[in-house]
Each structure stands twice: as C-alpha cells, then as structure tokens.
C-alpha cells in the first residue's frame, strides 16, 4: 500500500541520499562536477516546495515536491522504478495538487516519455537549465480534459 507523508527537516539527509541514488540511475548524461553542484543546491529548494515522502509499507519509494500547480521534483529509489509507483504517485499528485506543469530534463527520455504518456504535452523547450548549464529542459503542461 502506497502512503504519503509530509517530509520533515530531519529527513532531508535521507531525501538527498535518495535524490543522488535516483539521479545516478536516471541522469547518466550529467557530468560528475554538475551532479555535485546540484547536490549542494538541492537542499536550498526543499523548504520552498510541498515535500512528500512516499512509502510502501516500510520501504521509502521516493519523494515529490510541488509548488502551486507544478510538479517541481519527483525522484524514485531505482529499486522501485518500473513498478508502477511513479504512475500511482503522479496520478495522486494530479488529483490532490492539481498538477498542470512539469519541467523535465530533455535528455532524460524515460521521464519525458512517462509524462507525455500521462497526458502532458510539450509547451516549450530551453537549451540550458535554470543554472545556465548545458542540460536542455522541456516544459510540459497538462492537456485539457476531453481533448486528444
């Protein structure tokens, strides 16, 4: 059974470990020095989002961060990727947080396809990320209901 709880500050270390494990698994295009850069700046953003931990019984599956109608971060433990947890989490966030926007690394083809398959469409793309690093970002928006 998938459950969700608001993350506490004392869990930020665990969240950062999970983030790094997930990023090393899914973002093989990142240079090591850039991964270390992001690892140092990510904690600054944790207080600025609604941060949830997702668990299945005693296992931490991943975490999500939302802000208004945007999914700012969704990272899963690699042991749970491909087992429908991302699907369940995203549907829950769409239903409870009214998620309508997501930014995804363009080079993370699996994540991009995942969101496109869940009713999002490409709104625009940037050649660099928000830090000016050479990692293109795809901005996605939720398709209006009833349209194909």
TISEMAR-787500 format. One record per atom (N, C-alpha, C): x, y, z; chain; residue in one letter. Coordinates in nm, 4 decimals. Layout:
<recs>
+----------+----------+----------+-------+------+
:     east :    north :       up : kette : rest :
+----------+----------+----------+-------+------+
:        X :        Y :        Z :     A :    a :
...
+----------+----------+----------+-------+------+
</recs>
This chain:
<recs>
+----------+----------+----------+-------+------+
:     east :    north :       up : kette : rest :
+----------+----------+----------+-------+------+
:   0.0838 :  -0.1179 :   0.0000 :     A :    x :
:   0.0000 :   0.0000 :   0.0000 :     A :    x :
:   0.0885 :   0.1247 :   0.0000 :     A :    x :
:   0.0670 :   0.2091 :  -0.0959 :     A :    x :
:   0.1439 :   0.3319 :  -0.1093 :     A :    x :
:   0.0887 :   0.4375 :  -0.0139 :     A :    x :
:   0.1774 :   0.4980 :   0.0635 :     A :    x :
:   0.1354 :   0.6047 :   0.1545 :     A :    x :
:   0.2247 :   0.7258 :   0.1354 :     A :    x :
:   0.1739 :   0.8378 :   0.1803 :     A :    x :
:   0.2399 :   0.9664 :   0.1599 :     A :    x :
:   0.2425 :   1.0401 :   0.2924 :     A :    x :
:   0.3562 :   1.1033 :   0.3216 :     A :    x :
:   0.3658 :   1.1851 :   0.4425 :     A :    x :
:   0.4505 :   1.3076 :   0.4126 :     A :    x :
:   0.4165 :   1.4160 :   0.4796 :     A :    x :
:   0.4938 :   1.5396 :   0.4620 :     A :    x :
:   0.6340 :   1.5158 :   0.5177 :     A :    x :
:   0.7333 :   1.5507 :   0.4398 :     A :    x :
:   0.8724 :   1.5322 :   0.4818 :     A :    x :
:   0.9078 :   1.6324 :   0.5916 :     A :    x :
:   0.9862 :   1.5841 :   0.6862 :     A :    x :
:   1.0333 :   1.6694 :   0.7961 :     A :    x :
:   1.1796 :   1.7062 :   0.7704 :     A :    x :
:   1.2213 :   1.8181 :   0.8272 :     A :    x :
:   1.3594 :   1.8639 :   0.8073 :     A :    x :
:   1.4621 :   1.7569 :   0.8427 :     A :    x :
:   1.4345 :   1.6789 :   0.9461 :     A :    x :
:   1.5304 :   1.5761 :   0.9863 :     A :    x :
:   1.5406 :   1.4633 :   0.8836 :     A :    x :
:   1.4509 :   1.4618 :   0.7853 :     A :    x :
:   1.4564 :   1.3617 :   0.6780 :     A :    x :
:   1.5270 :   1.4142 :   0.5527 :     A :    x :
:   1.5730 :   1.5388 :   0.5551 :     A :    x :
:   1.6372 :   1.5968 :   0.4376 :     A :    x :
:   1.7633 :   1.5201 :   0.3965 :     A :    x :
:   1.8397 :   1.4707 :   0.4913 :     A :    x :
:   1.9585 :   1.3918 :   0.4580 :     A :    x :
:   1.9211 :   1.2666 :   0.3811 :     A :    x :
:   1.8175 :   1.1987 :   0.4266 :     A :    x :
:   1.7660 :   1.0800 :   0.3582 :     A :    x :
:   1.7169 :   1.1156 :   0.2176 :     A :    x :
:   1.6476 :   1.2277 :   0.2067 :     A :    x :
:   1.5968 :   1.2726 :   0.0766 :     A :    x :
:   1.7124 :   1.3017 :  -0.0184 :     A :    x :
:   1.8157 :   1.3649 :   0.0319 :     A :    x :
:   1.9315 :   1.3953 :  -0.0525 :     A :    x :
:   2.0022 :   1.2668 :  -0.0980 :     A :    x :
:   2.0123 :   1.1681 :  -0.0106 :     A :    x :
:   2.0709 :   1.0383 :  -0.0492 :     A :    x :
:   1.9866 :   0.9718 :  -0.1577 :     A :    x :
:   1.8564 :   0.9755 :  -0.1396 :     A :    x :
:   1.7649 :   0.9171 :  -0.2374 :     A :    x :
:   1.7747 :   0.9920 :  -0.3700 :     A :    x :
:   1.7820 :   1.1255 :  -0.3630 :     A :    x :
:   1.7967 :   1.2070 :  -0.4841 :     A :    x :
:   1.9214 :   1.1634 :  -0.5614 :     A :    x :
:   2.0356 :   1.1522 :  -0.4914 :     A :    x :
:   2.1600 :   1.1171 :  -0.5606 :     A :    x :
:   2.1524 :   0.9771 :  -0.6215 :     A :    x :
:   2.0977 :   0.8826 :  -0.5484 :     A :    x :
:   2.0843 :   0.7455 :  -0.5996 :     A :    x :
:   1.9973 :   0.7451 :  -0.7256 :     A :    x :
:   1.8880 :   0.8174 :  -0.7221 :     A :    x :
:   1.7968 :   0.8242 :  -0.8357 :     A :    x :
:   1.8620 :   0.8934 :  -0.9551 :     A :    x :
:   1.9274 :   1.0051 :  -0.9299 :     A :    x :
:   1.9905 :   1.0818 :  -1.0387 :     A :    x :
:   2.1030 :   1.0016 :  -1.1033 :     A :    x :
:   2.1809 :   0.9326 :  -1.0250 :     A :    x :
:   2.2887 :   0.8498 :  -1.0830 :     A :    x :
:   2.2311 :   0.7400 :  -1.1728 :     A :    x :
:   2.1113 :   0.6940 :  -1.1411 :     A :    x :
:   2.0462 :   0.5894 :  -1.2191 :     A :    x :
:   1.9787 :   0.6438 :  -1.3449 :     A :    x :
:   1.9194 :   0.7622 :  -1.3364 :     A :    x :
:   1.8366 :   0.8136 :  -1.4461 :     A :    x :
:   1.9000 :   0.9256 :  -1.5274 :     A :    x :
:   2.0017 :   0.9898 :  -1.4755 :     A :    x :
:   2.0606 :   1.1069 :  -1.5421 :     A :    x :
:   2.2063 :   1.0795 :  -1.5799 :     A :    x :
:   2.2288 :   0.9749 :  -1.6577 :     A :    x :
:   2.3658 :   0.9376 :  -1.6935 :     A :    x :
:   2.4342 :   1.0405 :  -1.7826 :     A :    x :
:   2.3615 :   1.1397 :  -1.8284 :     A :    x :
:   2.4176 :   1.2463 :  -1.9121 :     A :    x :
:   2.4845 :   1.3555 :  -1.8287 :     A :    x :
:   2.4633 :   1.3563 :  -1.6974 :     A :    x :
:   2.5218 :   1.4602 :  -1.6128 :     A :    x :
:   2.6702 :   1.4374 :  -1.5901 :     A :    x :
:   2.7471 :   1.5440 :  -1.6036 :     A :    x :
:   2.8881 :   1.5374 :  -1.5663 :     A :    x :
:   2.8963 :   1.5288 :  -1.4138 :     A :    x :
:   2.9943 :   1.4586 :  -1.3620 :     A :    x :
:   3.0085 :   1.4412 :  -1.2168 :     A :    x :
:   3.0167 :   1.5754 :  -1.1445 :     A :    x :
:   3.0901 :   1.6702 :  -1.2007 :     A :    x :
:   3.1016 :   1.8006 :  -1.1335 :     A :    x :
:   2.9656 :   1.8714 :  -1.1273 :     A :    x :
:   2.8821 :   1.8527 :  -1.2278 :     A :    x :
:   2.7492 :   1.9128 :  -1.2252 :     A :    x :
:   2.6584 :   1.8406 :  -1.1261 :     A :    x :
:   2.6709 :   1.7086 :  -1.1172 :     A :    x :
:   2.5931 :   1.6350 :  -1.0176 :     A :    x :
:   2.6273 :   1.6857 :  -0.8780 :     A :    x :
:   2.7541 :   1.7073 :  -0.8518 :     A :    x :
:   2.7952 :   1.7582 :  -0.7203 :     A :    x :
:   2.7421 :   1.9005 :  -0.6975 :     A :    x :
:   2.7410 :   1.9823 :  -0.8020 :     A :    x :
:   2.6845 :   2.1178 :  -0.7926 :     A :    x :
:   2.5381 :   2.1101 :  -0.7510 :     A :    x :
:   2.4596 :   2.0293 :  -0.8223 :     A :    x :
:   2.3166 :   2.0173 :  -0.7910 :     A :    x :
:   2.2960 :   1.9608 :  -0.6505 :     A :    x :
:   2.3801 :   1.8666 :  -0.6122 :     A :    x :
:   2.3687 :   1.8064 :  -0.4792 :     A :    x :
:   2.3812 :   1.9128 :  -0.3704 :     A :    x :
:   2.4606 :   2.0141 :  -0.3966 :     A :    x :
:   2.4794 :   2.1209 :  -0.2969 :     A :    x :
:   2.3674 :   2.2238 :  -0.3002 :     A :    x :
:   2.3015 :   2.2416 :  -0.4144 :     A :    x :
:   2.1957 :   2.3426 :  -0.4214 :     A :    x :
:   2.0560 :   2.2872 :  -0.3928 :     A :    x :
:   2.0361 :   2.1575 :  -0.4139 :     A :    x :
:   1.9041 :   2.0970 :  -0.3916 :     A :    x :
:   1.8497 :   2.1277 :  -0.2510 :     A :    x :
:   1.9288 :   2.1154 :  -0.1447 :     A :    x :
:   1.8730 :   2.1429 :  -0.0120 :     A :    x :
:   1.8114 :   2.2824 :   0.0022 :     A :    x :
:   1.8619 :   2.3789 :  -0.0725 :     A :    x :
:   1.8064 :   2.5146 :  -0.0669 :     A :    x :
:   1.6622 :   2.5192 :  -0.1158 :     A :    x :
:   1.6219 :   2.4252 :  -0.1988 :     A :    x :
:   1.4888 :   2.4251 :  -0.2581 :     A :    x :
:   1.3870 :   2.3429 :  -0.1795 :     A :    x :
:   1.4345 :   2.2582 :  -0.0898 :     A :    x :
:   1.3427 :   2.1682 :  -0.0204 :     A :    x :
:   1.2401 :   2.2421 :   0.0654 :     A :    x :
:   1.2797 :   2.3546 :   0.1247 :     A :    x :
:   1.1858 :   2.4322 :   0.2065 :     A :    x :
:   1.0867 :   2.5125 :   0.1221 :     A :    x :
:   1.1127 :   2.5231 :  -0.0069 :     A :    x :
:   1.0290 :   2.6074 :  -0.0938 :     A :    x :
:   0.9223 :   2.5291 :  -0.1678 :     A :    x :
:   0.9103 :   2.3993 :  -0.1409 :     A :    x :
:   0.8099 :   2.3161 :  -0.2066 :     A :    x :
:   0.7319 :   2.2387 :  -0.1003 :     A :    x :
:   0.6154 :   2.1912 :  -0.1400 :     A :    x :
:   0.5423 :   2.0963 :  -0.0556 :     A :    x :
:   0.6105 :   1.9621 :  -0.0790 :     A :    x :
:   0.6851 :   1.9155 :   0.0191 :     A :    x :
:   0.7722 :   1.7999 :   0.0049 :     A :    x :
:   0.7110 :   1.6781 :   0.0736 :     A :    x :
:   0.6906 :   1.5722 :  -0.0033 :     A :    x :
:   0.6318 :   1.4491 :   0.0494 :     A :    x :
:   0.7246 :   1.3309 :   0.0294 :     A :    x :
:   0.7250 :   1.2416 :   0.1275 :     A :    x :
:   0.7898 :   1.1118 :   0.1145 :     A :    x :
:   0.6824 :   1.0096 :   0.0804 :     A :    x :
:   0.7155 :   0.9173 :  -0.0066 :     A :    x :
:   0.6233 :   0.8117 :  -0.0490 :     A :    x :
:   0.6800 :   0.6784 :  -0.0042 :     A :    x :
:   0.5956 :   0.5999 :   0.0634 :     A :    x :
:   0.6400 :   0.4721 :   0.1190 :     A :    x :
:   0.5452 :   0.3612 :   0.0791 :     A :    x :
:   0.5998 :   0.2415 :   0.0739 :     A :    x :
:   0.5223 :   0.1190 :   0.0551 :     A :    x :
:   0.5576 :   0.0319 :   0.1747 :     A :    x :
:   0.4653 :   0.0199 :   0.2669 :     A :    x :
:   0.4913 :  -0.0494 :   0.3922 :     A :    x :
:   0.6111 :   0.0171 :   0.4586 :     A :    x :
:   0.7221 :  -0.0495 :   0.4720 :     A :    x :
:   0.8382 :   0.0076 :   0.5408 :     A :    x :
:   0.9440 :   0.0641 :   0.4457 :     A :    x :
:   0.9228 :   0.0526 :   0.3158 :     A :    x :
:   1.0229 :   0.0963 :   0.2185 :     A :    x :
:   0.9917 :   0.2370 :   0.1691 :     A :    x :
:   1.0940 :   0.3204 :   0.1633 :     A :    x :
:   1.0764 :   0.4526 :   0.1035 :     A :    x :
:   1.0898 :   0.4362 :  -0.0466 :     A :    x :
:   0.9849 :   0.4730 :  -0.1180 :     A :    x :
:   0.9797 :   0.4587 :  -0.2634 :     A :    x :
:   1.0459 :   0.5782 :  -0.3304 :     A :    x :
:   1.0181 :   0.6982 :  -0.2779 :     A :    x :
:   1.0706 :   0.8190 :  -0.3380 :     A :    x :
:   1.0172 :   0.9422 :  -0.2686 :     A :    x :
:   1.0344 :   1.0561 :  -0.3353 :     A :    x :
:   0.9824 :   1.1810 :  -0.2805 :     A :    x :
:   0.9362 :   1.2701 :  -0.3943 :     A :    x :
:   0.8474 :   1.3616 :  -0.3596 :     A :    x :
:   0.7982 :   1.4589 :  -0.4569 :     A :    x :
:   0.7975 :   1.5963 :  -0.3932 :     A :    x :
:   0.8089 :   1.6960 :  -0.4792 :     A :    x :
:   0.7982 :   1.8347 :  -0.4356 :     A :    x :
:   0.7079 :   1.9087 :  -0.5322 :     A :    x :
:   0.6077 :   1.9768 :  -0.4780 :     A :    x :
:   0.5148 :   2.0525 :  -0.5610 :     A :    x :
:   0.5100 :   2.1967 :  -0.5144 :     A :    x :
:   0.4736 :   2.2832 :  -0.6064 :     A :    x :
:   0.4552 :   2.4248 :  -0.5767 :     A :    x :
:   0.3412 :   2.4740 :  -0.6640 :     A :    x :
:   0.2337 :   2.5132 :  -0.5984 :     A :    x :
:   0.1120 :   2.5524 :  -0.6686 :     A :    x :
:   0.0711 :   2.4384 :  -0.7619 :     A :    x :
:   0.0620 :   2.4600 :  -0.8905 :     A :    x :
:   0.0177 :   2.3555 :  -0.9841 :     A :    x :
:   0.1342 :   2.2912 :  -1.0587 :     A :    x :
:   0.2537 :   2.2998 :  -1.0020 :     A :    x :
:   0.3718 :   2.2462 :  -1.0692 :     A :    x :
:   0.4358 :   2.1339 :  -0.9887 :     A :    x :
:   0.4681 :   2.0257 :  -1.0588 :     A :    x :
:   0.5494 :   1.9200 :  -1.0003 :     A :    x :
:   0.6942 :   1.9623 :  -1.0208 :     A :    x :
:   0.7591 :   1.9991 :  -0.9134 :     A :    x :
:   0.8955 :   2.0522 :  -0.9194 :     A :    x :
:   0.9982 :   1.9403 :  -0.9143 :     A :    x :
:   0.9657 :   1.8343 :  -0.8396 :     A :    x :
:   1.0592 :   1.7222 :  -0.8294 :     A :    x :
:   0.9835 :   1.5937 :  -0.7988 :     A :    x :
:   1.0245 :   1.4888 :  -0.8654 :     A :    x :
:   0.9749 :   1.3540 :  -0.8374 :     A :    x :
:   1.0909 :   1.2586 :  -0.8625 :     A :    x :
:   1.1391 :   1.1982 :  -0.7554 :     A :    x :
:   1.2526 :   1.1065 :  -0.7655 :     A :    x :
:   1.2177 :   0.9777 :  -0.6932 :     A :    x :
:   1.2448 :   0.8666 :  -0.7589 :     A :    x :
:   1.2179 :   0.7351 :  -0.7022 :     A :    x :
:   1.3484 :   0.6608 :  -0.6769 :     A :    x :
:   1.3476 :   0.5792 :  -0.5728 :     A :    x :
:   1.4577 :   0.4874 :  -0.5497 :     A :    x :
:   1.4645 :   0.3963 :  -0.6730 :     A :    x :
:   1.5805 :   0.3778 :  -0.7337 :     A :    x :
:   1.5904 :   0.2939 :  -0.8538 :     A :    x :
:   1.5346 :   0.1528 :  -0.8356 :     A :    x :
:   1.5351 :   0.1007 :  -0.7139 :     A :    x :
:   1.4792 :  -0.0319 :  -0.6889 :     A :    x :
:   1.3298 :  -0.0379 :  -0.7175 :     A :    x :
:   1.2635 :   0.0787 :  -0.7232 :     A :    x :
:   1.1187 :   0.0830 :  -0.7415 :     A :    x :
:   1.0769 :   0.1441 :  -0.8751 :     A :    x :
:   1.1732 :   0.1809 :  -0.9575 :     A :    x :
:   1.1419 :   0.2344 :  -1.0902 :     A :    x :
:   1.0927 :   0.1200 :  -1.1785 :     A :    x :
:   0.9899 :   0.1475 :  -1.2577 :     A :    x :
:   0.9350 :   0.0469 :  -1.3477 :     A :    x :
:   0.8349 :  -0.0464 :  -1.2824 :     A :    x :
:   0.7910 :  -0.0129 :  -1.1617 :     A :    x :
:   0.6966 :  -0.0988 :  -1.0889 :     A :    x :
:   0.5640 :  -0.0275 :  -1.0614 :     A :    x :
:   0.5335 :   0.0723 :  -1.1427 :     A :    x :
:   0.4062 :   0.1460 :  -1.1370 :     A :    x :
:   0.3960 :   0.2470 :  -1.0225 :     A :    x :
:   0.5014 :   0.2637 :  -0.9426 :     A :    x :
:   0.4937 :   0.3611 :  -0.8336 :     A :    x :
:   0.4901 :   0.5040 :  -0.8860 :     A :    x :
:   0.5712 :   0.5338 :  -0.9868 :     A :    x :
:   0.5689 :   0.6675 :  -1.0452 :     A :    x :
:   0.4310 :   0.7011 :  -1.0987 :     A :    x :
:   0.3689 :   0.6050 :  -1.1642 :     A :    x :
:   0.2340 :   0.6211 :  -1.2180 :     A :    x :
:   0.1354 :   0.6545 :  -1.1060 :     A :    x :
:   0.1381 :   0.5762 :  -0.9989 :     A :    x :
:   0.0459 :   0.5972 :  -0.8869 :     A :    x :
:   0.0709 :   0.7322 :  -0.8196 :     A :    x :
:   0.1970 :   0.7668 :  -0.7996 :     A :    x :
:   0.2307 :   0.8942 :  -0.7360 :     A :    x :
:   0.1844 :   1.0108 :  -0.8227 :     A :    x :
:   0.2141 :   1.0053 :  -0.9528 :     A :    x :
:   0.1747 :   1.1140 :  -1.0407 :     A :    x :
:   0.0231 :   1.1307 :  -1.0439 :     A :    x :
:  -0.0513 :   1.0222 :  -1.0546 :     A :    x :
:  -0.1979 :   1.0326 :  -1.0551 :     A :    x :
:  -0.2493 :   1.0936 :  -0.9251 :     A :    x :
:  -0.1902 :   1.0546 :  -0.8136 :     A :    x :
:  -0.2297 :   1.1108 :  -0.6838 :     A :    x :
:  -0.2008 :   1.2615 :  -0.6787 :     A :    x :
:  -0.0854 :   1.3012 :  -0.7286 :     A :    x :
:  -0.0491 :   1.4435 :  -0.7273 :     A :    x :
:  -0.1380 :   1.5248 :  -0.8218 :     A :    x :
:  -0.1712 :   1.4693 :  -0.9361 :     A :    x :
:  -0.2617 :   1.5385 :  -1.0285 :     A :    x :
:  -0.3975 :   1.5587 :  -0.9611 :     A :    x :
:  -0.4446 :   1.4561 :  -0.8917 :     A :    x :
:  -0.5761 :   1.4621 :  -0.8271 :     A :    x :
:  -0.5777 :   1.5544 :  -0.7049 :     A :    x :
:  -0.4735 :   1.5492 :  -0.6232 :     A :    x :
:  -0.4764 :   1.6229 :  -0.4967 :     A :    x :
:  -0.4088 :   1.7597 :  -0.5023 :     A :    x :
:  -0.3136 :   1.7766 :  -0.5919 :     A :    x :
:  -0.2388 :   1.9025 :  -0.6007 :     A :    x :
:  -0.2681 :   1.9778 :  -0.7299 :     A :    x :
:  -0.3573 :   1.9242 :  -0.8116 :     A :    x :
:  -0.3944 :   1.9864 :  -0.9401 :     A :    x :
:  -0.2725 :   2.0167 :  -1.0273 :     A :    x :
:  -0.1808 :   1.9210 :  -1.0355 :     A :    x :
:  -0.0584 :   1.9396 :  -1.1131 :     A :    x :
:  -0.0929 :   1.9607 :  -1.2605 :     A :    x :
:  -0.0410 :   2.0705 :  -1.3141 :     A :    x :
:  -0.0636 :   2.1044 :  -1.4546 :     A :    x :
:   0.0661 :   2.1371 :  -1.5290 :     A :    x :
:   0.1777 :   2.1486 :  -1.4541 :     A :    x :
:   0.3055 :   2.1844 :  -1.5161 :     A :    x :
:   0.4180 :   2.0978 :  -1.4587 :     A :    x :
:   0.5093 :   2.0624 :  -1.5474 :     A :    x :
:   0.6280 :   1.9860 :  -1.5087 :     A :    x :
:   0.7424 :   2.0275 :  -1.6002 :     A :    x :
:   0.8596 :   2.0456 :  -1.5434 :     A :    x :
:   0.9815 :   2.0621 :  -1.6222 :     A :    x :
:   1.0606 :   1.9327 :  -1.6107 :     A :    x :
:   1.1160 :   1.8886 :  -1.7221 :     A :    x :
:   1.1921 :   1.7639 :  -1.7228 :     A :    x :
:   1.3181 :   1.7840 :  -1.8067 :     A :    x :
:   1.4270 :   1.7184 :  -1.7631 :     A :    x :
:   1.5477 :   1.7216 :  -1.8455 :     A :    x :
:   1.5173 :   1.6543 :  -1.9785 :     A :    x :
:   1.5385 :   1.7255 :  -2.0865 :     A :    x :
:   1.5109 :   1.6736 :  -2.2202 :     A :    x :
:   1.5880 :   1.5444 :  -2.2455 :     A :    x :
:   1.7088 :   1.5346 :  -2.1923 :     A :    x :
:   1.7936 :   1.4173 :  -2.2139 :     A :    x :
:   1.7473 :   1.2956 :  -2.1332 :     A :    x :
:   1.6575 :   1.3156 :  -2.0391 :     A :    x :
:   1.6020 :   1.2052 :  -1.9613 :     A :    x :
:   1.4794 :   1.1540 :  -2.0360 :     A :    x :
:   1.5052 :   1.0787 :  -2.1418 :     A :    x :
:   1.3997 :   1.0331 :  -2.2326 :     A :    x :
:   1.2922 :   0.9507 :  -2.1632 :     A :    x :
:   1.3303 :   0.8695 :  -2.0666 :     A :    x :
:   1.2318 :   0.7863 :  -1.9963 :     A :    x :
:   1.1331 :   0.8737 :  -1.9194 :     A :    x :
:   1.1840 :   0.9730 :  -1.8482 :     A :    x :
:   1.0956 :   1.0613 :  -1.7719 :     A :    x :
:   1.0080 :   1.1439 :  -1.8660 :     A :    x :
:   1.0668 :   1.1943 :  -1.9706 :     A :    x :
:   0.9901 :   1.2744 :  -2.0668 :     A :    x :
:   0.8762 :   1.1908 :  -2.1259 :     A :    x :
:   0.9063 :   1.0690 :  -2.1692 :     A :    x :
:   0.8032 :   0.9800 :  -2.2237 :     A :    x :
:   0.6972 :   0.9473 :  -2.1194 :     A :    x :
:   0.7408 :   0.9254 :  -1.9959 :     A :    x :
:   0.6496 :   0.8951 :  -1.8863 :     A :    x :
:   0.5434 :   1.0047 :  -1.8725 :     A :    x :
:   0.5881 :   1.1305 :  -1.8693 :     A :    x :
:   0.4935 :   1.2414 :  -1.8529 :     A :    x :
:   0.4063 :   1.2601 :  -1.9772 :     A :    x :
:   0.4654 :   1.2446 :  -2.0943 :     A :    x :
:   0.3861 :   1.2561 :  -2.2172 :     A :    x :
:   0.2776 :   1.1483 :  -2.2218 :     A :    x :
:   0.3092 :   1.0294 :  -2.1733 :     A :    x :
:   0.2118 :   0.9199 :  -2.1697 :     A :    x :
:   0.1050 :   0.9389 :  -2.0626 :     A :    x :
:   0.1248 :   1.0366 :  -1.9751 :     A :    x :
:   0.0274 :   1.0654 :  -1.8695 :     A :    x :
:  -0.0513 :   1.1939 :  -1.8985 :     A :    x :
:  -0.0605 :   1.2298 :  -2.0246 :     A :    x :
:  -0.1463 :   1.3414 :  -2.0619 :     A :    x :
:  -0.0829 :   1.4782 :  -2.0613 :     A :    x :
:   0.0477 :   1.4851 :  -2.0549 :     A :    x :
:   0.1155 :   1.6141 :  -2.0649 :     A :    x :
:   0.1619 :   1.6336 :  -2.2083 :     A :    x :
:   0.1816 :   1.7579 :  -2.2463 :     A :    x :
:   0.2319 :   1.7889 :  -2.3796 :     A :    x :
:   0.3402 :   1.8954 :  -2.3684 :     A :    x :
:   0.4240 :   1.9008 :  -2.4696 :     A :    x :
:   0.5354 :   1.9957 :  -2.4698 :     A :    x :
:   0.4821 :   2.1357 :  -2.4951 :     A :    x :
:   0.5159 :   2.2265 :  -2.4037 :     A :    x :
:   0.4786 :   2.3669 :  -2.4182 :     A :    x :
:   0.5946 :   2.4459 :  -2.4784 :     A :    x :
:   0.7157 :   2.4159 :  -2.4322 :     A :    x :
:   0.8342 :   2.4844 :  -2.4832 :     A :    x :
:   0.9582 :   2.4096 :  -2.4367 :     A :    x :
:   1.0715 :   2.4508 :  -2.4892 :     A :    x :
:   1.1985 :   2.3906 :  -2.4501 :     A :    x :
:   1.3037 :   2.4997 :  -2.4366 :     A :    x :
:   1.3937 :   2.4797 :  -2.3435 :     A :    x :
:   1.5071 :   2.5699 :  -2.3245 :     A :    x :
:   1.6346 :   2.4918 :  -2.3508 :     A :    x :
:   1.7340 :   2.5584 :  -2.4079 :     A :    x :
:   1.8599 :   2.4928 :  -2.4425 :     A :    x :
:   1.9469 :   2.4638 :  -2.3204 :     A :    x :
:   1.9257 :   2.5375 :  -2.2114 :     A :    x :
:   2.0028 :   2.5196 :  -2.0887 :     A :    x :
:   1.9064 :   2.5126 :  -1.9708 :     A :    x :
:   1.9563 :   2.4634 :  -1.8582 :     A :    x :
:   1.8708 :   2.4563 :  -1.7402 :     A :    x :
:   1.8687 :   2.5916 :  -1.6680 :     A :    x :
:   1.8005 :   2.5981 :  -1.5562 :     A :    x :
:   1.7853 :   2.7234 :  -1.4827 :     A :    x :
:   1.9141 :   2.7792 :  -1.4253 :     A :    x :
:   2.0200 :   2.7001 :  -1.4248 :     A :    x :
:   2.1502 :   2.7448 :  -1.3768 :     A :    x :
:   2.2440 :   2.7788 :  -1.4922 :     A :    x :
:   2.1925 :   2.7732 :  -1.6154 :     A :    x :
:   2.2740 :   2.8017 :  -1.7330 :     A :    x :
:   2.3633 :   2.6860 :  -1.7744 :     A :    x :
:   2.3390 :   2.5693 :  -1.7175 :     A :    x :
:   2.4199 :   2.4515 :  -1.7516 :     A :    x :
:   2.3632 :   2.3862 :  -1.8784 :     A :    x :
:   2.4467 :   2.3156 :  -1.9534 :     A :    x :
:   2.4088 :   2.2635 :  -2.0855 :     A :    x :
:   2.3188 :   2.1392 :  -2.0818 :     A :    x :
:   2.2112 :   2.1493 :  -2.0051 :     A :    x :
:   2.1154 :   2.0399 :  -1.9960 :     A :    x :
:   1.9784 :   2.0952 :  -2.0334 :     A :    x :
:   1.9355 :   2.0692 :  -2.1574 :     A :    x :
:   1.8081 :   2.1243 :  -2.2052 :     A :    x :
:   1.6908 :   2.0817 :  -2.1170 :     A :    x :
:   1.5958 :   2.1719 :  -2.1041 :     A :    x :
:   1.4760 :   2.1486 :  -2.0233 :     A :    x :
:   1.3532 :   2.1538 :  -2.1137 :     A :    x :
:   1.2656 :   2.0561 :  -2.0980 :     A :    x :
:   1.1380 :   2.0536 :  -2.1679 :     A :    x :
:   1.0300 :   2.0929 :  -2.0679 :     A :    x :
:   0.9525 :   2.1947 :  -2.1023 :     A :    x :
:   0.8429 :   2.2413 :  -2.0177 :     A :    x :
:   0.7149 :   2.1731 :  -2.0661 :     A :    x :
:   0.6497 :   2.1028 :  -1.9762 :     A :    x :
:   0.5293 :   2.0277 :  -2.0103 :     A :    x :
:   0.4073 :   2.0891 :  -1.9398 :     A :    x :
:   0.2937 :   2.0805 :  -2.0078 :     A :    x :
:   0.1672 :   2.1231 :  -1.9482 :     A :    x :
:   0.0650 :   2.0122 :  -1.9656 :     A :    x :
:  -0.0292 :   2.0074 :  -1.8745 :     A :    x :
:  -0.1337 :   1.9052 :  -1.8797 :     A :    x :
:  -0.2295 :   1.9406 :  -1.9917 :     A :    x :
:  -0.2598 :   1.8402 :  -2.0749 :     A :    x :
:  -0.3597 :   1.8601 :  -2.1805 :     A :    x :
:  -0.4947 :   1.8839 :  -2.1144 :     A :    x :
:  -0.5751 :   1.9745 :  -2.1686 :     A :    x :
:  -0.7109 :   1.9925 :  -2.1142 :     A :    x :
:  -0.7894 :   1.8627 :  -2.1260 :     A :    x :
:  -0.8727 :   1.8357 :  -2.0275 :     A :    x :
:  -0.9565 :   1.7141 :  -2.0292 :     A :    x :
:  -1.0485 :   1.7135 :  -2.1489 :     A :    x :
:  -1.0693 :   1.5952 :  -2.2025 :     A :    x :
:  -1.1638 :   1.5792 :  -2.3139 :     A :    x :
:  -1.1040 :   1.6045 :  -2.4505 :     A :    x :
:  -0.9787 :   1.6504 :  -2.4556 :     A :    x :
:  -0.9144 :   1.6734 :  -2.5847 :     A :    x :
:  -0.8136 :   1.5628 :  -2.6093 :     A :    x :
:  -0.7964 :   1.5258 :  -2.7345 :     A :    x :
:  -0.6966 :   1.4233 :  -2.7644 :     A :    x :
:  -0.5835 :   1.4798 :  -2.8447 :     A :    x :
+----------+----------+----------+-------+------+
</recs>
